[in-house]
């Protein structure tokens, strides 16, 4: 059961890291080039389109994290789950509030969102790396 739970978390963390990397390298940079006249429409469309995907990814990440920690509390498993949780925390504390403030284009807020998103991506990749170490040991 421990191996299956670890593999499930690795899969969820891999999807999460890939999702975050795509948002950081493709989605947000593209959104950042939208002009002020079209910002509201583009940002609203982005928010509506990405919300269900974020929900699925975060639910999978949370469910597999809980399952894994129920059967494996080794240091690397805990580190992986804490890093994944940190990604969600950064989203809730910084990225989501920035999105709520971006009803009109604000270059400083867009730049801050890009920086926050790079932090989320780094945490997601680190969570995946820690999970891979955990299942390899």
C-alpha positions as CSV (number, residue, x, y, z in Angstrom):
1,X,0.0,0.0,0.0
2,X,2.9,2.4,0.8
3,X,4.4,2.0,-2.7
4,X,1.0,2.5,-4.4
5,X,0.3,5.6,-2.3
6,X,3.8,7.0,-3.1
7,X,3.3,6.3,-6.8
8,X,0.0,8.1,-6.7
9,X,1.5,11.1,-5.1
10,X,4.4,11.1,-7.6
11,X,1.8,11.1,-10.4
12,X,-0.2,13.9,-8.9
13,X,2.9,15.9,-8.1
14,X,4.2,15.4,-11.7
15,X,0.9,16.6,-13.1
16,X,1.0,19.6,-10.7
17,X,4.6,20.4,-11.6
18,X,3.9,20.2,-15.3
19,X,0.8,22.3,-14.9
20,X,2.7,25.0,-13.0
21,X,5.6,25.0,-15.4
22,X,3.2,25.5,-18.3
23,X,1.4,28.3,-16.5
24,X,4.8,30.0,-15.7
25,X,6.4,29.6,-19.1
26,X,3.4,29.9,-21.5
27,X,0.1,31.0,-20.0
28,X,1.1,33.9,-17.8
29,X,3.7,35.3,-20.2
30,X,1.1,35.3,-22.9
31,X,-1.5,36.9,-20.7
32,X,1.1,39.5,-19.7
33,X,1.2,40.8,-23.3
34,X,-2.5,41.5,-23.5
35,X,-3.1,45.2,-23.9
36,X,-5.2,47.2,-21.4
37,X,-8.1,47.6,-23.7
38,X,-8.6,43.8,-23.9
39,X,-7.3,42.9,-20.4
40,X,-10.6,42.4,-18.5
41,X,-12.0,40.1,-21.2
42,X,-8.7,38.1,-21.5
43,X,-8.2,37.8,-17.8
44,X,-11.8,36.8,-17.1
45,X,-11.6,34.1,-19.9
46,X,-8.3,32.8,-18.4
47,X,-9.7,32.7,-14.9
48,X,-12.9,30.8,-16.0
49,X,-10.9,28.4,-18.2
50,X,-8.2,27.5,-15.7
51,X,-10.3,27.2,-12.5
52,X,-11.6,23.7,-13.1
53,X,-8.2,22.4,-14.0
54,X,-6.7,24.0,-10.9
55,X,-9.5,22.3,-8.9
56,X,-8.8,18.9,-10.3
57,X,-5.0,19.1,-9.9
58,X,-5.3,20.4,-6.3
59,X,-7.8,17.8,-5.3
60,X,-5.7,15.0,-6.7
61,X,-2.6,16.4,-5.0
62,X,-4.4,16.8,-1.6
63,X,-6.0,13.3,-1.8
64,X,-2.8,11.5,-2.7
65,X,-0.9,13.5,-0.1
66,X,-3.3,12.5,2.7
67,X,-3.3,8.9,1.5
68,X,0.5,8.8,1.3
69,X,1.0,10.3,4.8
70,X,-1.5,7.8,6.3
71,X,0.8,4.9,5.2
72,X,4.3,6.6,5.0
73,X,5.6,9.2,7.3
74,X,9.2,9.0,6.3
75,X,11.1,12.3,6.2
76,X,11.2,12.5,2.4
77,X,7.5,11.8,2.1
78,X,6.7,14.5,4.6
79,X,9.1,17.0,2.8
80,X,7.4,16.3,-0.5
81,X,3.9,16.9,0.9
82,X,5.0,20.0,2.8
83,X,6.5,21.5,-0.4
84,X,3.2,20.7,-2.3
85,X,1.2,22.3,0.5
86,X,3.5,25.3,0.4
87,X,2.6,25.7,-3.3
88,X,-1.1,25.7,-2.5
89,X,-0.5,28.2,0.4
90,X,1.4,30.6,-2.0
91,X,-1.5,30.3,-4.4
92,X,-4.1,31.1,-1.7
93,X,-2.0,33.9,0.0
94,X,-0.5,35.6,-3.0
95,X,-1.6,34.5,-6.5
96,X,-5.4,34.4,-5.9
97,X,-5.5,37.8,-4.3
98,X,-3.4,39.2,-7.1
99,X,-5.9,37.8,-9.6
100,X,-8.7,39.4,-7.8
101,X,-7.0,42.8,-8.0
102,X,-6.3,42.4,-11.7
103,X,-9.7,43.5,-12.9
104,X,-7.9,46.1,-15.0
105,X,-4.3,45.8,-16.3
106,X,-1.7,46.9,-13.8
107,X,1.9,46.3,-15.0
108,X,3.3,46.1,-11.4
109,X,0.6,43.6,-10.4
110,X,1.2,41.5,-13.5
111,X,5.0,41.5,-12.8
112,X,4.3,40.5,-9.2
113,X,2.0,37.7,-10.4
114,X,4.8,36.4,-12.7
115,X,7.2,36.4,-9.8
116,X,4.8,34.6,-7.5
117,X,4.1,32.0,-10.1
118,X,7.8,31.2,-10.5
119,X,7.9,30.6,-6.8
120,X,4.9,28.2,-7.1
121,X,6.6,26.4,-10.0
122,X,9.8,26.0,-8.0
123,X,7.9,24.6,-5.0
124,X,5.9,22.2,-7.3
125,X,9.1,20.9,-8.9
126,X,10.8,20.6,-5.6
127,X,7.8,18.6,-4.3
128,X,8.0,16.3,-7.2
129,X,11.8,15.8,-6.7
130,X,11.4,15.1,-3.0
131,X,8.6,12.6,-3.8
132,X,10.8,10.8,-6.3
133,X,13.6,10.6,-3.7
134,X,11.1,9.2,-1.2
135,X,9.8,6.5,-3.4
136,X,13.3,5.6,-4.6
137,X,14.5,4.9,-1.0
